Amino acid sequence: PNMSRREIVSLMELRPDSVMHMNSPPPSWHPFIAINNNTAPFNDARVRRGLSMAIDRQGMIDGLVGGLASPGYYQDWNFFDRPGNPWPWTLDELGPYMKYDPAEAKKMLSAAGFDEGLGRTVELGWGTNTDGLNNSIYEAMSDGLRTDLGIDINRVLAVDGAAYNAKLYGSQYQDLHVATPRPAWDPHGFSFGRMHSESGGNYYNINDPILDELTEKQQVTLDVDERRDVVRQIMERDLDQMYTLWGIM
């Protein structure tokens, strides 16, 4: 979301004769928190799932943007030809680990050996400013990790844009890093480009043989319906393993 509902209403009150047209954002634009999946304990799916379930996405949608957003996920919803292609995904479609459930989140971390926090301070790479709605979303996400799971988070601010890009896109961040997705013209960019172990865009350090096989398969599947099924499997695997902490869009 570029603007909150309150901001839109305020602008229209200033210009009563104005007409405003709202478009759904592309899947390549929304704030999320990247995970370095090479770093312990984030290489444990139980930890990643627990972190995701401590994020109140519906609360952010209702509280930060007045309802003008939906849960974020980095696939093109239009490609799937869902009935009526509603914008975009719902929490039910995105599986159990996208739903806010602090009690279950604590169980996930406890099963991984962490009853309070993660045993150390977690580094969260930040952008070059602290203004704007994106940063409010990042703050709300990281606050959930602090308050619900007791995770000690150290926010590390980039000195400039070049340092931010080098650290994030060069996979030089230790634990977590705020981000927005890169654009893509085709599901290949959203799947292979982001998740294949040998892709230059895989700055999450995902190394999953199942995703490697599926993301390669979608490259050579020419039938649209069959390819949709393969990309759906990619999506389900990604959300099951929760390789990224998705926000709202």
N, C-alpha and C positions, 0 to 999 in steps of 0.2 A: 504494500500500500504506500503510495506517494503522499497521500493526504488523509487525515482523519476525517470522520464524519463531521466533527465539530468545526474543523477548518473549512470544510465545504459549505456548511450552513452559514458560517460567518461571512464568507465571500459572497454568497447569494443574497444575504441581507444587505450588504453594501451596494449591490446592483440588483434591485428587484426585477429588472427587465432581462436579466441574464438567463441564458439557457446552458445547462451543463450536461455533457454527454460522458458517461463513464464506460470505460473499456476494461475487460479483464486483463491482467498483466500476462505477459508470456511466461512460460515455465522457467525461462532463464533469468528471471529477476525476482528474487525474494531473499531476505536475510536468513542465514542458518549458521550453525556452528560446526566447523569441520573438526573431525577427529583424526589424529595420527594413529592409525590402527597398528603401527609397529611398536608403539610405546605401551609397556605394561602400566596399569592393568587394563588399558583400553583395547588390548588385543583379546580380551575375554568378552564374548557376546553378552554374557549376563550383566557385566558392568555397563556396556553400551545400552542395553535394553533398560536397565534401571535408571540411567541418566535420562533417557528419553521419557520415561513414565513420570519423571519428576517435573516435567515442563507442562504447564497449564495452557495449552494452545487456545482452547475455547475461552478461557479467561482473558487472554491477550486480545482475541478477536472482539470480545464484548467490551473490554475495558479500555484498550489502547486506541482502537479505531472505530468504535461505535457500531460494530457489526459488519463493517465494509471490508471483509477479508475472509479468507478460508485457510485451512491447514496447508502448509507448503509441502510440495514434493517435486523433485526434479525429473519429471517425465512429462511429455506433451499429452495432456488429457484428450485433446482433439483426435489424436492418432488412434485411440482405442475404440472409437465409434460407439461410445456408451449411449444409452437411450436419451436422445435429445442433447447429448454432450453438455450436461450442466457444468457451470464453472465452479471451481475445478473439482478437486477431490474432497470427499467427506472423511471425517475421522473413522467412520465405520469401514470405508473402502481401504483405508490405509493400515488396518490391522491393529492388534491389541497393544503394541508397544508405542503407538502414537497417542494413546489415550492417557489422560492424567489420572494416575493411581499411585499416590505416595506410599501407601502401605505395601502394595505389590513391588514397587520400586525398591523399598528397603529389603524385602525378601530376596530380590534378585541380587542385590549387593551382598547380603548376608551369605547367600549360597556361594558367592565368589570369594568369601573370606573377609568381608568388610562390614562390620556392624555399625561403625560410625565413621563417616568420611571415607577417604581412600588411603589413609595411612601416611599421607604427605600432602604438601601444598601442590595444587594443580595449576599449571600456567595456562592462562587464557590470553592469546594474542589479540590485540585490539587494533582498531583503525587509527587514522591520523587526526581525528577530531571526536568530540563527545556530544555533537549536536545531531538533531534529526530523529525521525521516527525509527529508522533502522536501529540506532543505538538504544532507543527505548525498548525495542524488542529484544536485542541482545542482553540488555540489563535484566529484563524480566526472565529470560531463559536462565541466565546464570544465577539469579536470585533463587529460582526454584531449586537449583542444585545445592545452594548454600543452606536454605531454610529447611527443605524437606529431607536432605540427605546428609547435612553437616559437612559438606565438602569445603575445604579451605581453598579459595580461589585467589590467585594473584594475577591481576590484570596487567599485562605488559603492553604499553602503548608504543606503536611504531613511531620512529622519529620523522618519517616522511613517507610519501606514497611509494617511492622506489623500494624502501626498506620493507614496507608492508607487502608489496608484490613479491619480493624476493623470498621473504620468510614463508608466506602462504603458498604461493605457486611453485616454490622450490622445495616444498616439503621440509622446511627447516624449523618449523614450529615443534615444540616438544610434545605438547599434550592436545590442546584445543586452540582453535583460531576462528574468529568471526569472519564471515565471508558472504558473498553472493555468487550464484552459479554463473558459469560462462554460457553464452548463447550457443544454439545449434540449429541447423536447418532441417535436421532429420533425426529420428530416434537413435541413429548410430552415435551421434554426438552425445546424447543423453545417457546412453548405455555403455557402449564400448569406450567412448572417449573419457568417461568419468570413472569406470570401474574395472576395466581390464588391467591385469597386473603389469602389462608392458606399455600401457598408454601414457603419453606425456601429460595428459590431463588428469591422471590419477594421483593428485597430490594428497590424497587421503591414505596412501600406501595400503590400499586394499589388495590382498593376495588370496583370491578365492577361486579354486579350480572350477567350481560349478559356474561361477559368473564368467570366468574366462571362456568356458565351453559355450555358454548361452550367448554371450556377447559376440562371439565369433559366428555362431549359428545364424544370428539375425542378419549378419552381413550378406549371407548367401541365400537367404530365404526370400524368394521373389513373390510368392503369393501373399497378398496383403493380409488376408485373414490369418494365415499361418504365421506370418511375421508378428502380427498383433499378439498371438498366443505366446510366442517366444519372448517378446518384450514384456508381456504380463508376468511370465515366469521370472524374468530378470528383476522386475519390480518387487515381486513377492519375496524373492531371495534377499534382495537389498533391505527390505523393510523387516524381514525376519531377523537378519543379522544386525540391523540398525547401525550401519557403517557411518552414518551422519546424524547429527542432531538437527532435525528439521524445525523451522519456525512457522511463520504464517506469511501469506502473500495476499 
